[in-house]
C-alpha cells in the first residue's frame, strides 16, 4: 500500500467524520479532538510543520493511532 507523502486535511476528515454536515464542521471536530489531547497535539507539532492544508505521513499515523484506526482501515473508509 502506497501512502502519499502529504495528505489533505479535507480528505482525512471526509473519512473520519462521514456523517458531518460539511467539511468545515468536520475540520472543527478534528481540531477539537486534537486540542483536547495535549500529548497528541505536541506529538503532531514535533512530527513536522502543520501546514495550512495538509498533514504529512507521520502526522496522519499519529492521528490514526489516537483514533485506534489502522492505516489499512483508513484506506478502506
C-alpha positions in Angstrom: 0.0 0.0 0.0 1.4 3.4 -1.0 0.8 6.3 1.3 1.3 9.7 -0.2 3.9 12.0 1.3 1.3 14.6 2.2 -2.4 14.1 2.8 -5.0 16.8 2.5 -6.8 17.5 5.8 -10.1 17.6 3.9 -9.5 14.0 2.7 -8.8 12.9 6.2 -11.9 14.5 7.7 -14.1 13.1 5.0 -13.1 9.6 6.0 -13.0 10.2 9.8 -16.3 12.1 10.1 -18.5 10.8 7.2 -21.8 11.9 8.9 -20.7 15.5 9.3 -22.8 18.2 7.7 -19.9 19.9 5.9 -16.2 19.8 5.5 -15.9 22.9 7.7 -17.7 21.3 10.7 -15.7 18.1 10.2 -12.5 20.2 10.4 -13.7 21.8 13.5 -14.4 18.5 15.1 -10.9 17.2 14.2 -9.3 20.4 15.7 -11.4 19.9 18.9 -10.4 16.3 19.2 -6.7 17.2 18.7 -6.9 20.2 21.1 -8.4 18.0 23.9 -5.4 15.7 23.9 -2.4 17.9 24.6 0.0 15.0 24.2 -1.3 14.3 20.7 -1.1 18.0 19.8 2.5 18.1 20.9 3.4 14.9 19.0 1.8 16.3 15.8 3.8 19.5 16.1 7.0 17.6 16.8 6.4 15.4 13.7 6.7 18.4 11.4 5.2 21.7 10.4 1.4 21.8 10.4 0.8 23.4 7.1 -2.5 25.0 6.2 -4.0 22.4 4.0 -2.3 19.1 4.7 -0.6 16.7 7.2 2.5 14.7 6.5 2.5 10.9 6.6 3.9 10.7 10.2 1.2 13.2 11.5 -1.5 11.1 9.8 -0.2 8.0 11.5 -0.3 9.8 14.9 -3.9 10.9 14.3 -5.0 7.4 13.3 -3.2 5.9 16.3 -5.2 8.3 18.5 -8.5 7.1 17.0 -7.3 3.5 17.1 -7.6 3.1 13.4 -5.0 1.2 11.3 -3.7 2.5 8.1 -5.5 -0.3 6.2 -8.8 0.5 7.8 -8.3 4.2 7.0 -7.7 3.3 3.3 -10.9 1.3 3.2 -13.1 4.1 4.7 
